[in-house]
């Protein structure tokens, strides 16, 4: 058996769960947007067409049934002018374009959320590194060294642990 296999997937469970939940919510929001968008596209493509209007209007159907063959040909020509009646479409042909647009929207939304979420992690790491660098260069006295993070930043527990460590070492 390979000893290098990872047995514990949660190293910092609260942090990892918050991270997973945030992106899960983002994916659920994206799913809702997709389904809504495809529902609207589907509704307007199939429920607002000329066929549905003719089909639901009995007077129009009766008028069409009494038309002469010449008038029927004219109607068919008008329909052919505005609609490609000879071409059948499958679901891929109907939905590839909206799905591409939604995917582009997802990429933009994920990038924006990614910036904000990663900022809450990268900011504290940058601040801790900068404080340690300043302390090693002698710009900060070790006795007054404190790691301060914003309230909603991640890695608060790391900053607290470092502060406790420094307090104990300075007290000795």
C-alpha positions as a Python dict, from the first residue, in 0.01 Angstrom:
ca = {
    (1, 'X'): (0, 0, 0),
    (2, 'X'): (128, 344, -94),
    (3, 'X'): (207, 554, 215),
    (4, 'X'): (190, 876, 13),
    (5, 'X'): (-187, 854, -31),
    (6, 'X'): (-371, 1134, 142),
    (7, 'X'): (-596, 1004, 419),
    (8, 'X'): (-726, 1333, 558),
    (9, 'X'): (-892, 1556, 304),
    (10, 'X'): (-989, 1826, 553),
    (11, 'X'): (-684, 1993, 699),
    (12, 'X'): (-861, 2311, 813),
    (13, 'X'): (-1222, 2195, 800),
    (14, 'X'): (-1402, 2527, 871),
    (15, 'X'): (-1195, 2714, 613),
    (16, 'X'): (-1232, 2443, 349),
    (17, 'X'): (-1606, 2411, 409),
    (18, 'X'): (-1656, 2788, 376),
    (19, 'X'): (-1459, 2780, 51),
    (20, 'X'): (-1662, 2487, -87),
    (21, 'X'): (-1995, 2640, 18),
    (22, 'X'): (-1915, 2973, -146),
    (23, 'X'): (-1838, 2815, -482),
    (24, 'X'): (-2135, 2579, -452),
    (25, 'X'): (-2365, 2876, -403),
    (26, 'X'): (-2206, 3041, -705),
    (27, 'X'): (-2270, 2731, -915),
    (28, 'X'): (-2632, 2710, -795),
    (29, 'X'): (-2688, 3075, -884),
    (30, 'X'): (-2541, 3009, -1228),
    (31, 'X'): (-2766, 2706, -1271),
    (32, 'X'): (-3070, 2917, -1185),
    (33, 'X'): (-2967, 3183, -1436),
    (34, 'X'): (-2914, 2917, -1705),
    (35, 'X'): (-3246, 2749, -1651),
    (36, 'X'): (-3427, 3082, -1645),
    (37, 'X'): (-3256, 3200, -1963),
    (38, 'X'): (-3322, 2874, -2148),
    (39, 'X'): (-3683, 2879, -2025),
    (40, 'X'): (-3735, 3229, -2164),
    (41, 'X'): (-3571, 3132, -2495),
    (42, 'X'): (-3784, 2818, -2513),
    (43, 'X'): (-4104, 3009, -2431),
    (44, 'X'): (-4055, 3276, -2696),
    (45, 'X'): (-3935, 3036, -2964),
    (46, 'X'): (-4227, 2796, -2934),
    (47, 'X'): (-4519, 2995, -2791),
    (48, 'X'): (-4501, 3318, -2987),
    (49, 'X'): (-4464, 3182, -3338),
    (50, 'X'): (-4711, 3221, -3623),
    (51, 'X'): (-4815, 2856, -3612),
    (52, 'X'): (-4941, 2888, -3255),
    (53, 'X'): (-5135, 3205, -3341),
    (54, 'X'): (-5305, 3037, -3637),
    (55, 'X'): (-5369, 2720, -3444),
    (56, 'X'): (-5533, 2895, -3149),
    (57, 'X'): (-5753, 3127, -3355),
    (58, 'X'): (-6061, 2939, -3489),
    (59, 'X'): (-6169, 3226, -3718),
    (60, 'X'): (-5828, 3231, -3884),
    (61, 'X'): (-5835, 2854, -3928),
    (62, 'X'): (-6179, 2871, -4085),
    (63, 'X'): (-6067, 3150, -4318),
    (64, 'X'): (-5760, 2948, -4418),
    (65, 'X'): (-5968, 2640, -4494),
    (66, 'X'): (-6188, 2844, -4733),
    (67, 'X'): (-5894, 2995, -4921),
    (68, 'X'): (-5842, 2921, -5283),
    (69, 'X'): (-5524, 2733, -5381),
    (70, 'X'): (-5377, 3057, -5522),
    (71, 'X'): (-5424, 3237, -5189),
    (72, 'X'): (-5275, 2942, -5002),
    (73, 'X'): (-4968, 2953, -5226),
    (74, 'X'): (-4930, 3325, -5151),
    (75, 'X'): (-4945, 3257, -4776),
    (76, 'X'): (-4686, 2984, -4807),
    (77, 'X'): (-4460, 3220, -5007),
    (78, 'X'): (-4493, 3486, -4737),
    (79, 'X'): (-4404, 3229, -4470),
    (80, 'X'): (-4106, 3110, -4674),
    (81, 'X'): (-3991, 3468, -4717),
    (82, 'X'): (-3964, 3522, -4343),
    (83, 'X'): (-3902, 3168, -4215),
    (84, 'X'): (-3693, 2882, -4344),
    (85, 'X'): (-3970, 2621, -4341),
    (86, 'X'): (-3762, 2353, -4513),
    (87, 'X'): (-3498, 2337, -4243),
    (88, 'X'): (-3561, 2126, -3934),
    (89, 'X'): (-3368, 2211, -3621),
    (90, 'X'): (-3252, 1982, -3343),
    (91, 'X'): (-3201, 2087, -2982),
    (92, 'X'): (-2828, 2148, -3032),
    (93, 'X'): (-2897, 2393, -3312),
    (94, 'X'): (-3156, 2572, -3101),
    (95, 'X'): (-2957, 2600, -2780),
    (96, 'X'): (-2585, 2614, -2864),
    (97, 'X'): (-2583, 2991, -2894),
    (98, 'X'): (-2759, 3067, -2563),
    (99, 'X'): (-2538, 2813, -2385),
    (100, 'X'): (-2223, 2981, -2520),
    (101, 'X'): (-2349, 3322, -2400),
    (102, 'X'): (-2434, 3183, -2057),
    (103, 'X'): (-2090, 3018, -2035),
    (104, 'X'): (-1921, 3350, -2109),
    (105, 'X'): (-2136, 3510, -1839),
    (106, 'X'): (-2030, 3233, -1595),
    (107, 'X'): (-1663, 3294, -1668),
    (108, 'X'): (-1706, 3664, -1596),
    (109, 'X'): (-1902, 3600, -1274),
    (110, 'X'): (-1655, 3337, -1151),
    (111, 'X'): (-1363, 3571, -1222),
    (112, 'X'): (-1528, 3851, -1024),
    (113, 'X'): (-1615, 3624, -731),
    (114, 'X'): (-1271, 3462, -754),
    (115, 'X'): (-1106, 3800, -715),
    (116, 'X'): (-1307, 3883, -402),
    (117, 'X'): (-1270, 3539, -244),
    (118, 'X'): (-900, 3508, -321),
    (119, 'X'): (-846, 3862, -191),
    (120, 'X'): (-964, 3748, 152),
    (121, 'X'): (-694, 3481, 145),
    (122, 'X'): (-412, 3649, -47),
    (123, 'X'): (-437, 3973, 152),
    (124, 'X'): (-360, 3812, 488),
    (125, 'X'): (-78, 3601, 341),
    (126, 'X'): (76, 3917, 190),
    (127, 'X'): (38, 4107, 516),
    (128, 'X'): (191, 3828, 727),
    (129, 'X'): (486, 3796, 485),
    (130, 'X'): (542, 4172, 481),
    (131, 'X'): (532, 4193, 861),
    (132, 'X'): (779, 3903, 896),
    (133, 'X'): (1009, 4059, 636),
    (134, 'X'): (1003, 4395, 816),
    (135, 'X'): (1074, 4221, 1148),
    (136, 'X'): (1368, 4026, 1001),
    (137, 'X'): (1512, 4348, 855),
    (138, 'X'): (1487, 4520, 1194),
    (139, 'X'): (1218, 4770, 1094),
    (140, 'X'): (980, 4633, 1358),
    (141, 'X'): (1083, 4549, 1714),
    (142, 'X'): (1003, 4185, 1791),
    (143, 'X'): (859, 4290, 2128),
    (144, 'X'): (592, 4501, 1958),
    (145, 'X'): (535, 4266, 1667),
    (146, 'X'): (162, 4193, 1612),
    (147, 'X'): (-19, 4050, 1312),
    (148, 'X'): (-335, 4247, 1240),
    (149, 'X'): (-587, 4138, 981),
    (150, 'X'): (-922, 4279, 876),
    (151, 'X'): (-1228, 4129, 1047),
    (152, 'X'): (-1358, 3935, 744),
    (153, 'X'): (-1020, 3811, 622),
    (154, 'X'): (-943, 3443, 622),
    (155, 'X'): (-648, 3304, 819),
    (156, 'X'): (-748, 3485, 1139),
    (157, 'X'): (-656, 3175, 1337),
    (158, 'X'): (-306, 3173, 1183),
    (159, 'X'): (-249, 3537, 1281),
    (160, 'X'): (-372, 3465, 1635),
    (161, 'X'): (-143, 3161, 1664),
    (162, 'X'): (156, 3366, 1546),
    (163, 'X'): (71, 3645, 1791),
    (164, 'X'): (50, 3395, 2082),
    (165, 'X'): (380, 3241, 1977),
    (166, 'X'): (552, 3582, 1970),
    (167, 'X'): (400, 3679, 2310),
    (168, 'X'): (532, 3359, 2471),
    (169, 'X'): (879, 3396, 2317),
    (170, 'X'): (906, 3763, 2416),
    (171, 'X'): (784, 3691, 2770),
    (172, 'X'): (1070, 3441, 2828),
}
